[in-house]
Each structure stands twice: as structure tokens, then as C-alpha cells.
Amino acid sequence: MEKVLEPLSKAECNQKLTAVGDALYVIGGKWKLRIIIALKEGNYRFNELQRTIEGISAKVLSNELKDLELNGLIKRTVHDQTPVVVTYEPTEYSHTLKDVLQSLSAWGEMHREKLRNES
């Protein structure tokens, strides 16, 4: 049986909308969560990430990595060697997205199955 949600006050609604807006600003879009997942799977170099995340261009990947670093979700390390090697890794803060990623993954699988069944 579906749970019926109680209506929110205007202030509560605005608070929730603001919170969701803040979250989407940080992790929204087509690529950011995919990058975080790829990093959690051990793809730490730029080219590894680009090969793993099908369809992402180098320019977009570079911009998304900068945004994720700015928001404290990944750490960029430049290794002083020749040639210079740059690696990326998820931060401890990125682990706070674990439940979000699991929920999105489960919902995505359920939705895909729903669409298959309706076809």
C-alpha cells in the first residue's frame, strides 16, 4: 500500500526545494555521479575515466572533475614524475552519497524493468 504524504507548509516546501536544488547543483547533470562511481571502482587517471564513462568528451570530463573537486567530492593529486601523472580519488565526503547512489541505481533498474514490461 502506498504511503500518503502529508501536505507541507509553504516554508517546509521551500526548504525542501532549496535543499534539492543545492544537491542537484553539486551532483546533477549527466556525468557527475557516473564519474564518482567510476572513481569508486578504481579508475583514478583521466584517460581511464574517459574510457570507462562512455560518451564523455575530454573537455566535459575536465570541467566535471574541477566541479567535483571544488565541492569536496574528489581529490586531485599531481605526481611529480616524468611524464607528470595526475590521479583523482573520491574523498571521504563522497561516501556520504552512498545511499543516494544505491537508491538511484535501484530505482533505475526498477524503471528499466517497468518500461520493458510495458513494451
NORPE-V110109 format. One line per field, one symbol per residue. psi: psi as a letter, one per 30 degrees, with the letter a starting at -180 (. if undefined). A space follows every 50 residues. Layout:
psi->???
This chain:
psi->kkkkkkklleeeeeeeeeeeeeeeeegllffeeeeeeeeffgjfleeeee eejkfkleeeeeeeeeeeeeggflkkkjkilklkkklklkleefffgeee eeeeeeeeeeeeeeeeff.
